[in-house]
Amino acid sequence: MSLQTKTRSYDYPMPAFDGAAAMQMSGLEYLQALTGGRIGAEPSIGPTIGMHIPHELGEGHAVVDATPSDYVLNPMGGVHGGFAATVLDSALGLSIHTTLQAGEGFSTAELKVNYTRPMRPDAGRMRATGTVIHRGRQMATAEARLVGVEDGKLYAHASTTCFIFPLRKG
């Protein structure tokens, strides 16, 4: 039995965190400068899984779109759960990032994903909307929903807890 194969290649930007800008800009200002092409480069995870630069950012709020394809399949032919988890984690992290003060960073401490239905590779564009629930001095929590843009169905929802910490100069 001969297996059909495909080749996938793509260009992606080299990650370029701008530490000097992060020390001087709020998280929201930093993300707006990043998405506007004024600093850094789009994170390489986007082109890797078919996720697009956030098209909506606000204080404590972020929206990310992604489109599954045949290169993110599980052994049963459905979209791998890691696709939804990655898109949700991005919306969650971005929503928390928008609340950072200049000189602050964050890192995920916990991620909880609940899947509500299987996703097929032809499901179309998905939209993850992340919202901060609590922002403390050292911890923040957020929740997000992953909904099909065309069908309006909920595919997964998630919550996160993130550490907030001071960035180091240099």
Secondary structure, 3 states (H helix, E strand, C coil): CCCCCCCCCCCCCCCCCCHHHHHHCCHHHHHHHHHCCCCCCCCCHHHHHCECCCCEEECCEEEEEECCCHHHECCCCCECHHHHHHHHHHHHHHHHHCCCCCCEEEEEEEEEEEECCCCCCCCCCEEEEEEEEEECCCEEEEEEEEEECCCCCEEEEEEEEEEEEECCCC
